[in-house]
Structure formats: structure tokens, C-alpha cells
Amino acid sequence: MVDVLAGPLDAVLGENARADIDGLSYDAGGSASARRRKRQACAMLPGMNAPPRRTTGLQRYLDLEQQRNWLQGKSTLRDTDERAESLELRLKYVVKYEKLLRRPQAQQVLQILKHYGRDCIPIPRQTERHYWSVSCLPSTPGKALIRVNASWMELFALYADGDGIRSNFLVHLSDFTSDHSLEPGKVDYSLLERCVATPEDVGCFFPRGDDIFGVKVRGPASIRKFMKTRSTLRAIRAFNLTHMNRGRNAYQASHCYSLADHML
């Protein structure tokens, strides 16, 4: 059985930074790009002396300790009451939102989004659109009903399944292997089956990219259970933190405020 709560925060926030540090020369005469990467990597690690730099990602709002505690379910983050809203962007997707509301899956979608926004995204009001976004009936392949993105990465999507829904969760592969490795053959399928209402409701796929794993969950009951189970909720939060910490969201122009209303 995999216990994804056992891993240190470095595995989520600092692993890539530490690898960058190990792989960079300390020679001050190195290339400008190498020195810049070194400064950025050092700044992600607690206790390391790094030259001052402009803070990016969630560290503009949350220090590593706050992120760690939220990741592990030890604290509830205090969000702002206000939202920075674009009226032009809200109006842009009203027609698509109304089209979604006419679908038989609409209420299921909105209920799942409410849970996802509340439990899976840190300080969602402060970070709305700039660090995460939700798209309504996106025109990308697959005909998703909704899709949540951060940086350049899809985090979560819902699809029609008859009159019901199914979902794709993107997470770190190492959170679902029996030895925390990046080996697809080590996936702990028994863990996946325990995190849904019935074993038939869960499947998986392997997207391109390092340490990325896709989990398919079918039906509102199983989707809710997957988001509520301690180990899988932490895995969802870990992946979301990873990509929200990479900087500004590339999908800001696709953000549907009407859907986000249900998440906030």
C-alpha cells in the first residue's frame, strides 16, 4: 500500500530545485542562464542562502510551511473575501455556461466543482485565473464539459458519460506506485480501487512527461470519494501545488467566471 502522506514536502516543492542545484556549477563564471537557474533553485529550498529575487508562484502568498501544512491537511488556509474579476471575460463565456446548464449532467458537474474548488486548490480566490482557471466546454479534443488548468498543465476534467459524468485527475505517478518510483509497472492498483465507490469505477493512463499519472474515475459517488480519501486528496493537492508554483497560468483567457462562482 502506498502512503503518500509519508513523503517530505521537498518531494513536491523542492525536488526539482534540489536537482537543479546539484547539476549546476558553482563557478561564478558560468553562463548567465545557469546562474539564473541556480538562484531560482536555491530560493525554493529553506535555509539556503540565495540572492534576492522576485517571488513567483504561490510563494507570493504562502511560504513553504503554510503550503506543507495545507498539503498534509494540518491547516485551513485563510483566503481573501474579494475577487479580481474581469467583466469582459465573464460575459465572453456566458453562452457556453448556459449551454452547459442545459445538459443533463449540469448539476453533477457543479457539485463536483464545488468540492474541487474548496478542497483541492489553495487560496482559490486570491489565485483565481492568474494561477488556476476553469474552462467551460473547451474546444480541445476529448469534448470535456469542464477543465481546470494551472501553468501549462491540465489538472482535472469532467466528461459526459451517458447522462452521468466521468473525470480525469492528473497527479504525480510517484504518489501511486508501491515504492514511490516512476515505474508504471509499480502502480498500486489496490490503492486506486480503495479510493472509489466500486473498483469498476477507476482506471488509469500514462500521459507524456516526467512523474505524471492520469486517473479516470466514473460517477459522482466515486469522484467525491476519490477527492475525500486522505491519500488521494493529498496527491491531488501535491500535483496542484507543483504546477501552481511554476508561475502564471497560461489559460487565463479561457477562464469561465460563471463556473468559478460554484467553486468559490
C-alpha positions in Angstrom: 0.0 0.0 0.0 1.2 3.5 -0.8 1.1 6.2 1.9 1.6 9.4 0.0 1.5 11.3 3.3 4.9 9.9 4.2 6.8 11.9 1.6 8.5 15.2 2.6 7.5 18.5 1.1 10.7 18.6 -0.9 9.3 15.8 -3.0 6.5 18.2 -4.0 8.1 21.7 -3.9 11.8 21.2 -3.8 12.8 18.1 -5.6 13.3 19.7 -9.0 15.0 22.7 -7.4 17.5 20.4 -5.5 18.2 18.5 -8.7 19.0 21.8 -10.4 21.4 22.8 -7.7 23.2 19.5 -7.8 23.5 19.8 -11.6 24.8 23.4 -11.7 28.3 24.6 -11.4 29.2 26.9 -8.6 31.7 28.7 -10.9 30.7 32.4 -11.0 32.0 32.4 -14.5 29.3 30.1 -15.7 26.6 31.1 -18.3 24.0 33.7 -17.4 21.2 31.1 -17.8 23.0 28.7 -15.4 23.5 31.4 -12.8 19.8 32.4 -13.1 18.7 28.8 -12.7 20.9 28.4 -9.7 19.4 31.4 -8.0 15.9 30.2 -8.7 16.6 26.7 -7.5 18.3 27.9 -4.3 15.4 30.2 -3.4 13.0 27.2 -3.4 14.8 25.5 -0.5 14.5 26.5 3.1 17.7 27.5 4.8 19.8 28.1 1.7 21.4 31.5 1.1 20.2 32.8 -2.2 20.5 36.3 -3.7 17.2 38.3 -3.6 14.8 37.5 -6.4 11.3 38.4 -7.4 9.0 35.8 -5.8 7.0 33.7 -8.2 4.3 31.1 -7.9 2.4 30.6 -4.7 5.2 31.9 -2.6 3.9 35.3 -3.3 1.1 34.4 -0.9 2.1 31.3 1.1 5.5 30.3 2.5 6.7 26.7 2.3 5.5 25.9 5.8 2.0 27.1 5.0 1.9 25.0 1.8 3.2 22.0 3.6 0.6 22.2 6.3 -2.2 22.6 3.8 -0.9 19.7 1.7 -0.9 17.4 4.7 -4.3 18.6 5.9 -3.0 20.2 9.1 -4.4 23.7 8.4 -7.0 25.6 6.6 -5.7 28.5 4.6 -7.2 31.9 5.0 -8.4 33.3 1.7 -9.4 36.8 0.7 -13.1 37.8 0.6 -12.6 39.8 -2.7 -12.2 38.5 -6.2 -10.3 40.3 -9.0 -12.8 39.9 -11.8 -12.9 40.8 -15.5 -16.4 41.7 -16.6 -15.4 41.3 -20.2 -14.2 37.8 -19.6 -17.3 36.9 -17.6 -19.5 37.9 -20.4 -17.4 36.1 -23.0 -18.3 32.7 -21.7 -21.9 33.2 -20.6 -23.3 31.5 -23.7 -21.2 28.4 -23.2 -22.1 28.3 -19.5 -25.8 28.5 -20.3 -25.3 25.7 -22.9 -23.7 23.6 -20.2 -26.7 24.2 -17.8 -29.0 22.7 -20.4 -27.0 19.4 -20.3 -28.4 16.5 -18.1 -25.0 16.4 -16.3 -25.0 20.1 -15.3 -25.9 19.7 -11.6 -23.5 16.9 -11.1 -20.7 19.0 -12.7 -21.4 22.0 -10.5 -21.5 19.9 -7.3 -18.2 18.2 -8.1 -16.6 21.6 -9.0 -17.8 23.0 -5.6 -15.8 20.2 -3.8 -12.8 20.6 -6.1 -12.5 24.3 -5.5 -13.0 24.0 -1.8 -10.6 21.1 -1.1 -8.1 20.9 -3.9 -7.0 24.4 -4.7 -5.1 26.6 -2.2 -6.5 30.1 -1.6 -8.7 29.8 -4.7 -10.0 33.4 -4.5 -6.5 35.0 -4.4 -5.1 32.8 -7.1 -8.2 32.7 -9.4 -7.4 33.0 -13.1 -3.8 34.1 -12.6 -2.7 30.7 -11.1 -5.6 28.4 -12.0 -8.6 28.6 -14.3 -11.7 26.6 -15.2 -12.9 26.3 -18.8 -16.4 25.6 -19.9 -17.0 23.3 -22.8 -13.4 23.8 -24.0 -12.8 23.3 -27.8 -9.8 20.9 -27.2 -10.0 17.2 -28.3 -12.0 15.0 -25.9 -15.1 17.1 -25.6 -14.7 17.9 -21.9 -17.6 19.6 -20.1 -15.1 21.5 -17.9 -11.4 21.6 -17.4 -9.2 23.0 -14.7 -5.7 24.2 -15.6 -2.6 25.7 -13.9 0.5 26.9 -15.6 0.6 24.9 -18.8 -0.9 21.8 -17.3 -4.4 20.3 -17.1 -5.2 19.4 -13.5 -8.7 18.0 -13.7 -11.5 17.5 -16.3 -15.1 16.2 -16.3 -16.7 14.5 -19.3 -20.2 13.3 -20.1 -20.8 9.5 -19.5 -24.3 9.0 -20.8 -26.4 11.2 -18.5 -23.7 10.9 -15.9 -20.1 12.1 -15.6 -16.6 10.7 -15.6 -13.4 12.5 -14.6 -9.7 12.7 -15.3 -7.4 13.6 -12.4 -3.7 14.4 -13.2 -1.4 13.5 -10.3 2.3 12.5 -9.7 3.0 8.9 -10.7 5.3 8.5 -7.7 2.3 9.0 -5.4 0.6 5.9 -6.7 3.5 3.4 -7.1 4.2 0.9 -4.4 7.7 2.1 -3.9 7.3 5.8 -4.9 9.2 5.2 -8.0 8.5 6.4 -11.6 7.9 2.9 -12.9 4.5 2.4 -14.5 4.7 -1.3 -13.6 4.7 -0.4 -9.9 1.3 1.3 -9.8 -0.6 0.2 -6.7 -4.0 -0.7 -8.3 -5.4 -1.8 -5.0 -4.9 1.7 -3.6 -6.8 3.1 -6.6 -9.7 0.6 -6.0 -10.0 1.5 -2.4 -10.4 5.2 -3.2 -13.6 4.8 -5.2 -17.1 3.5 -4.5 -16.7 0.4 -6.7 -13.5 -1.0 -8.3 -15.1 -0.8 -11.8 -15.2 3.0 -11.5 -11.5 3.6 -11.7 -8.9 3.3 -14.4 -5.6 5.0 -15.4 -3.5 6.3 -18.2 0.1 7.5 -18.6 0.5 10.9 -20.2 3.8 12.0 -21.6 6.0 13.8 -19.1 8.1 13.0 -16.0 6.2 11.8 -12.9 2.7 12.4 -14.4 -0.1 9.9 -13.9 -3.7 10.1 -15.1 -6.6 8.6 -13.0 -10.0 8.1 -14.6 -12.9 8.0 -12.2 -16.5 7.4 -13.2 -19.7 8.5 -11.4 -20.3 11.3 -8.9 -20.1 9.0 -5.9 -16.7 7.6 -6.8 -15.4 11.1 -7.9 -16.4 12.5 -4.5 -14.8 9.6 -2.6 -11.6 10.0 -4.6 -11.4 13.6 -3.6 -12.2 12.9 0.1 -9.9 10.0 0.7 -6.9 11.2 2.7 -4.1 9.7 0.5 -5.6 10.7 -2.9 -6.6 14.2 -1.7 -3.0 14.8 -0.7 -1.9 13.5 -4.1 -4.2 15.9 -5.9 -3.0 18.8 -3.7 0.6 17.9 -4.3 0.2 17.9 -8.1 -1.7 21.2 -8.0 0.9 22.8 -5.8 3.6 21.7 -8.2 2.1 23.4 -11.1 0.7 26.5 -9.4 4.2 27.1 -8.1 5.6 27.2 -11.7 4.2 30.6 -12.3 1.3 32.3 -14.0 -1.5 30.3 -15.6 -1.3 30.1 -19.4 -5.0 29.6 -19.7 -6.2 32.9 -18.2 -8.1 33.9 -21.3 -10.3 30.7 -21.1 -11.4 31.3 -17.5 -15.2 31.0 -17.0 -16.2 33.1 -14.0 -19.7 31.6 -14.0 -18.3 28.2 -13.3 -15.8 29.6 -10.9 -18.7 31.0 -8.9 -19.6 27.5 -7.9 -16.0 26.7 -6.8 -15.7 29.7 -4.6 
